[in-house]
Amino acid sequence: MFWKKGQTATEYLIILAVVIIIALITVGVLGGLPSLSGSTDARTSATYWSTADIGINSYAVSASTNATFVFKNNLRNSVTLNSVKVKTGNNADTTVLSTASKLGTGKTVTASYNLTAAAGGNGCATAGDSFAYVVTMNYTDSVTGATYTFNGDGNQLKGTCAN
């Protein structure tokens, strides 16, 4: 009779352990733990920006303040990318692309810049830090002549600082 109570308690503890493990996995996947959701934010940001009308296919910001961005025309018409500015926190906008660049459909242009010199800080004190930029692009559709300004609709460009 006593062994049945012991068996029931053991089964209960095993089931409880399985439920707790499943709950922890679910919370981690959904980003409920800050240490796990940081990389998810960066991946979500990278996906969003790579599929924007003028996408940012690749980007790297180093702790030494150098930044490189690769912009891609994801529209069906050629465009002229007039300017691109980034902003970190309360700092002023920094123009990272000021020379107009004509982009055919699917074509890219690379821009490199020293962010700290102009913006007073880029969010990258050391390698491994996280950064978040507000990006504003101005471009002109070559077919219609219409000029657009795109700022990501509240989506920041996020990532991890390189060496």
N, C-alpha and C positions, 0 to 999 in steps of 0.2 A: 504494500500500500504506500509506503514512504517513497519507494523508487518511482512511482507514478508521478508524485508531486515534484520530485527532482527532475524528471524527464520533461514535464510540462514547463517548469521554470527555465530549463535549458533551451527548449524550443522557442519560448517567448523571447529570451535574450538574443537568440540567433536571428529571429525575424525582426526584432527591433534594430539590431546592428545592420541588417540588410536595408531596412527602410532609411536609416540615418545615412548610410553610404549613398543610396540613390538620391536622397535630398541634397547632399553636399555636391554631388556631380551636377545635378540640375541647377543649383545656385551658381556654381562655377561657370557652367555653359551660358547661362543667361546674364552673366556679368555682375552678379550680386556682390562679389568680393572685389574690392578695388584693385588688389594686386593682380587679379586675373583679367579684369576688364580693361586695363590700360592698353594692352596689345590689341584688344578687340576694337577699341576706339581708333587706334591708328590704322588698322586694316579697313575699318568701315570708312574712315576718311579717305584713304587711298583709293578705295573702290569708287566712292562718290566722285572725287575729283578726276579720276581717269575717264569717267563716262560723261563728264560735263560737256557742253557744246565746244568749248575750248578746254580740253582736258589737260591735267597735269599728270603725265604718264609716269614720270620719275622725278624724285627730288631728294636732295641730301643737304642737311645743314650740319656743319661741323662746330665743335666747341671753339675752334679758332675763328668762328664767325663767317666763314665762307659758305655760301649757299649756291646750289646749282639746281635749276628747274628745267624740265623738258616739257614744253607745251605742244599739244597736238590738236589739229583741227578735226573735230568729230562731226562737223556739219556737212551737208551735201554740196554746199557752194564754197568757193574760195573765200577767204576772209583776209583782212589786214588786221593783225594784232597790233593795236596802237600803243597800248601801255599795260603794264601789270604792276600793281602795288601790293605790298604786304604790310601788315600792322601787327605788332606784338603788344599785348596788354594795353597800357595807356600811352605807349610811345607813338610818335608820329608815323605816318605812312612812309614807307621806303619804296622808291621806284626801282624795281628789279629788271624791268624791260622798258626802255624809253624810246628806242629806235623802232619805228614801225616795221613789222615783218609780215610779208605776204605769205600766207599758208594755203596751199592747195588742199583739197580733200585728203585727209589721212596723213598730211605732211607735218613735220615737227620742226621746232626751233628750240635751241638751248640757250639759256641765260644764266650767267654766273654773276654773283654780286657779294660784296662784303656788307653784311647786314648791320653789324654793330656800328660801323663808322657813320652811317646815316640815321639809324633808328634809335641809337642809344641803348641797344641791347636786343638780342635775338632770342632770349629764352634758353640759351645753351651755355651754361657756365662750365659744365664738364661733359665729357662723352657719357652717354647713357641717360642724360636728362631728357625730359619730354618737352616738346614745344607745341604751340598752337598758334596759327596765324590766321588773321582775317585777310583773305585774298580778294582783290578787286581787279577785274580785267575790263579793258575797253577795246572793242573790236568793231570793224565795219564789214558788212556783207558786200562782197565785190559785185554781186549781181544786182541787188536792190539799192545799194548805196546807203542803207540804213545803218546807223551806229548804235551799238548796244553796250551797256555796262552790266557786268555780272559779278555778284559778290558772294556766290555760293549759297544764297538763301539761308544764311545763318549757319551753314556748315563750315567749320574751320578746317584748315589744312593742319593735320596733326601727325606727329612722328617722334622718333627718338634721335637725339643728337649723335652724330658720328664723331670719330676721333679727329 
